[in-house]
């Protein structure tokens, strides 16, 4: 399932092919047709497919009009209904990453009650998901988008079809970087991560244009997205622990965790801002001019 444009296909053909492949994969996972895949992995992969499809449609958004609005909302809503499950797994992973950091071994005993609580919460979420038959219902919603993709209202071809979408996504990322840098609010860092992920997916879609020319750029985007994601997961972890402390403050080392999260978050944000300054160094129009030259050569 290649997540990139093929040379011999028009932009419309590429968008339809990739969207269909991503949706088919997600539908198969939600319907339980893929054997041997754990539910946690299924949810993670479904959410990735949804995010890829939304980013793909955002690349050609200017010409799609109402079609984009309708399908983007449907995909967003499906993803949100899976977010609680995914966040539960990500929070446990964030706790594990804290324990891998310098002096993290000292936290192991203190945070053992937190690990047990998070594991129990995750299992309860999974049981409720099965009881509500949520996953098959979401597969039905994705089939609606898959059907709509057959009638994709995209007429323009060539770089012109994707230029405006690429530029807007890059511009949104630069603006989100500035907002996060100025406010330091977790909400702004979360918004920046979403825009980084869109841009990263766009770069991946076009990776055959440049071969090794921009491989370092793509890797920087991945490292940036990873740093922002880890920071957000640590924030969710701290929220969860504060909630647990309100139930039984004697058993939960809130202060210890707060110090550990604060130190890790500071390092992650410094790294993200350093990488972000390089990724978004060019002005949007110059970035698009560079891509247009590569497209023509391709």
N, C-alpha and C positions, 0 to 999 in steps of 0.2 A: 504494500500500500504506500506508494511513493507520494510524499507530501511536497511535490514541486511541479512546476510547469514543464510541459514537454514541448520541444521545439516544433514538432509537426502539427500541433493542435492550435486552434484559435484560442483567444482568451476565454471566450464563452465555453468552448469545449473543455478547456482546462478547469475552469471553475465548476462546471457541472460534474465532471469526472471526480475531482477531488472531494467536493461536497458530498456526492453520492457515496464514495468510499468511506468517508468519515462517519456519515450517518448510518450506513449499513453495519459498520463495526459496532457503533454504539447500540443500535437496535438489537443486534445479535447478543451482546453482553447483557442488556436489560431483560431480554427474553429468556435468558438462561440457556441459549443454544451453544455457547462455547463451554465445553466441559473442562474441568481441571483448573478453572480460574477462580481464585478466592474472591469473595464478595468485595473485600477491601480493594483488591486490584481492579475488579470490574468497575467499581464506582470511580476510582481514579482515572481509568482509561476512558470511561464514558465522558467524564468532565473534560478531559483533554480533547477528545474528539469534538465536543460542543464548542470549546474555546477556539479550536482550529477552524471550525466552520464559521463561527462568528467573525473571526479575523479575516478569513477568506472573503466573506461577503462585504466586510468593511473596506476591503481593497478596491472593490468596484461599486461602492455605495452611491456615489454621485448619480449614477445612471439608473439605479434600482428604485429610488423613490419610496413609495408606500410598501413595495415588496420587501425592501430591506427592513423597514420599521416593523412590519408584521412578523416576519420570520426571526428577526433579532430578538423581539420580545418573547416569542415562543421558546427559542433556544435559551434565552436568559432565564426564563421561569423554570424550565426543566433543570438547568444547572443549579439554580438556587435550592430546589427541592432535594438535591443531592449534597448540598454544601455542608449540612450538619454532620452527615456521615463522614465526609472527607475531612472536615475540620477535627473531628474526634481522633482520627488516625494521625493527622498532621501534628496535633498537640502532643500525642504520645511520642512521636518522632522527635519533636522539639525538646521534650524532656530528656530523651536519650542523647541528643546532641549536646545538651548542657553537661551531661555526665562525661562526655568525651573531651571536654575542654580542660585546659590546665586547672588543677585543683578540683576538677569535677568529681573525682573519686570520693572526696570528702562529703559530697552531697548525696551520695548513693543511699546511705542509711536514713538521712533526714527526709529524703523525698520518696522513700518506699511507700508510705501511706498515700501519697499523691498518685504514684504509679498504679496502685491497686484501685483507687477511686476512678481514675481515668479509664482503666481497663473495663471496670464494671459499667461505667457510663456508656462506653462504646458498644458493649455487648447488648445493653438494653436498647440502644438506638437501632441496632441491627435487628433485634427481635421485633420491635415495633414496625420497622420497615417491611419485614416479611409479613407481619399480621395485616398490615394495611394494603398489601399487594401493590405497593408503590411502584416498584420497578417495571412490571408489565404495563401499568398505566402510563408511565413516562415513555415507554417504547411506542405506544399508540400516538403520543404527541409528536415524537420524532418522525414517525411515518408520514405525518401530515406535511412536515417540512420537506421530507424527501420527495413527496409527490409534487410539491410546489416547485422544487428545483428543476423539474422537467420542463417547466415553462418560464425559465429564467429570462426576465425582460432585459437582456443585455445585447445590444446591437453593435456597439463600437468594438473595434479590434485593435491590436497593436498596443504600443506603450501608452497611447492616449487613453485607453480604457482603464488603466490602472494608475496613471500618474497622479491624478488629484487625490485618490484615496491614499496612496503611498505618502504623498506630501502632508496630508492632513494628519495622518497617524504619527509621522515624525514630528510635526509641529506640536501635536498634543503631548507627546512625550517630553519635549523640551519645556513646555509650559508646566507640566506636572512636576518635573524636576525642580523648577524654580519655586513652585508652591511648597513642595516638601522641604526644600532647603530653608525657606523663609519661616515656615511655621513649626517644623519638627513634629507636627501632629501625626499620629499613626494613621489617621484617615487619609491624609495627603500622601503618605508613603504607600498606602494600599492602592490609591488611585494611580500613583506613578507606576506601581508594579503592573497594573492592568494595561497601561499604555505601553510599557516596555515589552510585555508579552505579545501584544498585537504587532509591534514593530519587529520583534524577533521572529514571529511566524511569517511575516511578510518577507523578511530576508531569507528565511528557509524556503519559502515558495519559489523564490527566484535564484536559488543557489547555483543552478546550472548556468546562469548568465556569466558568472565570474570565476568559477572553478576555485583556484587558490587565491585569487586576487583579494577577496573579501572574507576568507575563512577566519582570519583573526578577528575581524569585526563581528562576525556571527558568534564566535566563542566569547567575546567580551559581553555581548548581549546575554548570553546564557549565564555567565558568571554574575552579571548584574541582577538578572531575574532570580537567581538562586539566593543571593544575599538579601534581596528585598523579601523574598518568600520566607526565608528563615527568620528574619526580624519580625514579620507579621505573625508567624506561628508562635514565636516566643511571647508576643503580646497576648495572644489568645490563651496560652498556657497560664500566664499570670492572672488573667481574668478568671479562668477556671479555678485556680488555687484560691483566689480571694473569695469566690463563691463557696468553696469547700470550707474555708476558714470561718465564714459566717455561720456555718452549721456546727463546727467543732474547732474553735481556734486553738485549743490546747495541743491538737495532734498535728497541726499543719505549720511548717516553718516558713511563714510568709516573708519575714524579714530576710532570711537566708536566700530564699528564691528571688526576692526583689533585687538584692545585690547582684546575684549571679546573672539574672536577666538583664539588668542595667548595664553591666560590664560587656556582655555579649552583644547587646543591641548597639552600644556605642561603637564597637569595632565593626559590626556589620554595616551600620549606616555610613561610617567613614569610608569603608571600602566601596559601598554603592555610590556615594557621591563622587569619589575619585574616578571610578569607571564611567559613571554617567557623564561627567564633564568631558571625557574623551569621546564617548559614543555620540553625544549631541553637540560636538564642537562646531560642526558645519551649520550654516544656515539652511533651512528647509529647501529653498530653491536651488542652492548649490548641490545639495545632496541629490535632488531629483535630476539635475543636469548630469551628474555623474552616472546615475542609473540609466538614464536615457542613452548615454554613449555606450554603456555596456550592453544594453538591449540591442542597439543597432549592430554592434559587433557580433552579437549572438545570432 
